[in-house]
Amino acid sequence: MVDPLKQDAINDLTRLLAGGEASPPPSSPAVPSSPSSILASLPLLLESLEGPPPAPAPRAEASLDLLADVSVNVTVELGRTKAPVQDILKLAPGCVVPLDSLTGDPIDVYVNDRLVARGEVLVVNENFAVRITEVLPPSKSGVK
């Protein structure tokens, strides 16, 4: 509910804007009585009617912990080749597909289709693995 003293000031301002006269000054000095004092106090009156500004929401500290369980696609590219569809349709287990890279060349590591690192292929316990040898800065990384 609006304070009666503030309401009187608002009513006076409305009368003044409509071309009328302000009401006689009340006994309380808290309410402006002259047109210039009413206009000067308008920002304060409007602020008091609106209430205090809302407090900013607290910001959470930036942390990678929020992303710890987010899944991403990791792709390791050994090399590339171009082939006609008829050759692709002839592929079967045991076929050899020649690639444009040589043995020992660094391989590219992509995360969500963005080149992020280079590495080398290893065999660990009869499984293939990749040892990262270079992590690329964001400016040098490109899209596949």
C-alpha positions as CSV (number, residue, x, y, z in Angstrom):
1,M,0.0,0.0,0.0
2,V,1.2,3.5,-0.8
3,D,2.1,5.8,2.1
4,P,-0.6,8.6,2.4
5,L,2.0,11.3,2.3
6,K,3.5,9.9,-0.9
7,Q,0.0,9.6,-2.3
8,D,-0.7,13.3,-1.6
9,A,2.5,14.2,-3.5
10,I,1.5,12.1,-6.4
11,N,-2.0,13.6,-6.5
12,D,-0.4,17.1,-6.4
13,L,1.8,16.2,-9.3
14,T,-1.1,14.9,-11.3
15,R,-3.1,18.1,-10.7
16,L,-0.1,20.3,-11.7
17,L,0.4,18.3,-14.9
18,A,-3.3,18.7,-15.7
19,G,-2.9,22.5,-15.3
20,G,-4.5,22.7,-11.8
21,E,-3.1,24.0,-8.5
22,A,-1.4,22.0,-5.9
23,S,-3.3,21.3,-2.7
24,P,-2.4,23.3,0.4
25,P,0.8,22.1,2.1
26,P,0.3,19.5,4.7
27,S,1.6,19.8,8.2
28,S,4.4,17.3,7.5
29,P,7.5,18.6,5.8
30,A,8.1,15.2,4.2
31,V,5.7,16.0,1.3
32,P,6.8,18.7,-1.2
33,S,4.3,21.5,-1.6
34,S,5.5,23.7,-4.5
35,P,5.5,22.6,-8.1
36,S,9.3,22.8,-8.4
37,S,9.8,20.8,-5.2
38,I,7.2,18.2,-6.4
39,L,9.0,17.9,-9.8
40,A,12.4,17.8,-8.0
41,S,11.2,15.0,-5.7
42,L,9.6,12.9,-8.6
43,P,12.6,10.5,-9.0
44,L,12.6,9.8,-5.3
45,L,8.8,9.3,-5.3
46,L,9.0,6.9,-8.2
47,E,11.9,5.0,-6.7
48,S,10.0,4.6,-3.4
49,L,6.9,3.4,-5.2
50,E,8.9,0.8,-7.1
51,G,10.7,-0.4,-4.1
52,P,14.4,-1.2,-3.9
53,P,16.1,-2.6,-7.0
54,P,16.3,-6.4,-7.0
55,A,19.6,-7.7,-5.8
56,P,21.8,-9.3,-8.5
57,A,21.7,-13.1,-8.6
58,P,24.8,-14.6,-7.0
59,R,27.2,-15.8,-9.6
60,A,28.6,-19.3,-9.3
61,E,32.3,-19.5,-9.6
62,A,33.5,-20.7,-13.0
63,S,34.6,-24.3,-12.5
64,L,35.2,-27.2,-14.8
65,D,33.6,-29.5,-12.2
66,L,30.2,-28.6,-13.8
67,L,31.4,-30.2,-17.1
68,A,33.0,-33.3,-15.6
69,D,30.2,-35.6,-16.5
70,V,29.4,-34.2,-19.9
71,S,29.9,-36.6,-22.8
72,V,31.8,-35.5,-25.9
73,N,32.7,-37.3,-29.1
74,V,36.4,-38.1,-29.5
75,T,37.6,-39.1,-32.9
76,V,41.2,-40.2,-33.8
77,E,42.0,-39.8,-37.5
78,L,44.7,-42.1,-38.8
79,G,44.5,-40.9,-42.3
80,R,42.1,-40.3,-45.2
81,T,41.4,-41.7,-48.6
82,K,39.1,-41.1,-51.6
83,A,37.4,-44.1,-53.2
84,P,34.5,-44.6,-55.6
85,V,31.3,-46.0,-54.1
86,Q,31.8,-49.3,-56.1
87,D,35.1,-49.8,-54.2
88,I,33.5,-49.1,-50.9
89,L,30.8,-51.6,-51.6
90,K,33.4,-54.3,-52.2
91,L,35.0,-53.9,-48.7
92,A,35.0,-57.0,-46.6
93,P,36.8,-58.2,-43.5
94,G,40.5,-58.4,-44.2
95,C,40.5,-55.8,-47.0
96,V,43.3,-53.2,-46.8
97,V,42.3,-49.5,-47.3
98,P,45.3,-47.4,-48.2
99,L,45.5,-44.0,-46.4
100,D,47.2,-40.8,-47.3
101,S,49.4,-40.7,-44.2
102,L,52.6,-42.6,-43.6
103,T,53.5,-44.9,-40.7
104,G,54.8,-42.8,-37.9
105,D,53.0,-39.6,-39.0
106,P,51.2,-37.9,-36.1
107,I,47.5,-38.6,-36.0
108,D,44.9,-36.0,-35.4
109,V,42.6,-36.0,-32.3
110,Y,39.2,-34.3,-32.6
111,V,36.8,-33.5,-29.9
112,N,33.3,-32.8,-31.2
113,D,34.7,-32.3,-34.7
114,R,37.3,-29.8,-33.6
115,L,41.0,-30.5,-33.9
116,V,42.4,-30.3,-30.4
117,A,45.6,-32.4,-30.4
118,R,48.1,-34.6,-32.3
119,G,49.5,-37.9,-31.1
120,E,51.0,-41.3,-32.0
121,V,49.5,-44.7,-32.1
122,L,50.6,-47.2,-29.5
123,V,49.8,-50.9,-28.8
124,V,49.0,-51.5,-25.2
125,N,48.0,-55.0,-24.0
126,E,47.1,-55.9,-27.6
127,N,44.8,-52.8,-27.9
128,F,45.5,-49.6,-29.9
129,A,45.9,-46.4,-27.9
130,V,46.9,-42.9,-28.6
131,R,49.7,-41.0,-26.8
132,I,49.1,-37.2,-27.0
133,T,52.2,-35.5,-28.1
134,E,50.9,-32.0,-28.8
135,V,47.8,-30.1,-27.5
136,L,46.9,-27.4,-30.0
137,P,46.0,-23.9,-28.8
138,P,42.5,-22.8,-29.6
139,S,43.7,-20.4,-32.4
140,K,45.4,-23.2,-34.3
141,S,42.6,-25.8,-33.9
142,G,40.3,-26.2,-36.9
143,V,37.1,-27.9,-37.8
144,K,37.3,-31.2,-39.6
